[in-house]
Amino acid sequence: MTDVRPRSLRWRLVRRLAVLQATMLALFVLIVIAVLWGTGSLVTLEPEDDTIDALREAIGHDANGGISVRETPAVSERREKSPNFWFVIRDREGHSVSQGRVPREYADIGAALDGIGQARLGWNLGDGPRPTARMKWIETPAGDVQILTGPGGTVSWRRVVLATSTLFLCVVLPIIVLMSLATLIATPIVIRRTLAGLARAAAQAEEIDIDRRGARLALQGVPSEIVPLVSAVNDALRRLDEGYERDKRFLVDAAHELRTPIAILQTRLESIPLGPHAPRVLEDVARLSTLADQLLDIQRVDHGSDGLTDVDIVAMGRAVVADLAPLAIAANYELSFEAAAEHLHVHGDRGSLERALTNLVQNAIEYGGRKGMIAVRVDRPARISVTDDGPGIPPPHRERVFEPFYRLNGRNRGAGLGLNLVQEIVRRHDGVVVIRDGSSGGACVEMTFRPAGI
């Protein structure tokens, strides 16, 4: 079977939101740039920069020390691509040279811009169409010169790629990185707060067990998309509670209905001669009576105890052994009781603890092989053990015998409720019940509790 590991909803949302925001932001920025570029509201790529680069290598000095411009292939290419090709070149000594039809707006502007390294000259939005210009001081073979030129021709693809890359790296990418970081930091916080109600519902679900029926998951704070799931779980819990209560009522009613005819049968059997099989018949009737009592005991344990007190398990054990001694002796056993101290106390319900110990002794009588010793011992700090000399319980079955109605290889003639009842009582007292090997090969069942006052 393929191991499908659960994926984090939180980080899936974070990743997808980060990618979505970065994509939408990049598209938005590109659209804005395209609109501004198309309307002329943004500093755009114009061929003046290519013209300035073409003129850079063509500028030199003439015989009189003035400025001359050679007709290089680059200059010729710009001239061919721009029908209105023009430029004005000046140096710091006042020499100048110009070609083409210089717009009158820029005819005498060069000297006014000597203190400016570069500038783009144009007009406001809404003005009529007028020529624009680009001014820049550059280093040439003839020294520093000022070039003033107008638009025209086309921009080379290299310049477009360079400008686009620069714009993306300097503007778009930092914004995307900042937005992604903000998403990575803020989104988990937002999701955690949004799913806080679901986390509380999950914590409540972990606390649900068979001993606390009627529990429901709170809908407060649960996202509306999750409400149907939580409501379905609550409905399932309600149906389980109703089914459990029906089963419990049936068992209790059946136990009550059985007790009366069993008691009548037992009385009648004791009053008439049954021959050599009388002890076995009476024992079977007693087993039916024990089954009815166990069903009622389960119901009592399920509904809790009337009150918890400090119980002296030494006195309790001595009383149980005294009550069951006739039954053990009649079944050909020796029954002994030992205690490591005069008094040992646990905090619990005396009636429930007596039922647990009684069931263990009755089990030992029933399945101990009808010979040998049944030993009940109370040890420090608060442990009660019942040991017999019977065939014992194999290790593979020592956990399952606590399941209700479990029978060990057909040896059990009872209903398989005694040890389950013992486990429930011990668990409700925060104790542990285990099965070990007895000293003589039989079974040793130990109930360990927390001492009173701890």
Secondary structure, DSSP 4 states (H G I P E B T S, - for coil): ----PPPPHHHHHHHHHHHHHHHHHHHHHHHHHHHHHHHT-S----THHHHHHHHHTTEEE-TTS-EEE---HHHHHHHHH-TT--EEEEETTS-EEEES---GGGTT-GGGGTT-SEEEE---TTSPP---EEEEEEEETTEEEEEEE---S---HHHHHHHHHHHIIIIIHHHHHHHHHHHHHHHHHHHHHHTHHHHHHHHHHHT--TTSTT-----TT--TTTHHHHHHHHHHHHHHHHHHHHHHHHHHHHHHHHHHHHHHHHHHHHHS--GGGHHHHHHHHHHHHHHHHHHHHHHHHHT--S--EEEEHHHHHHHHHHHHHHHHHHTT-EEEEEESSS--EEEE-HHHHHHHHHHHHHHHHHHSTT-SEEEEEEETTTEEEEE-SS----GGGTTGGGSTT--STT---S-S-HHHHHHHHHHHTT-EEEEEE-TTSSEEEEEE-PBTT-
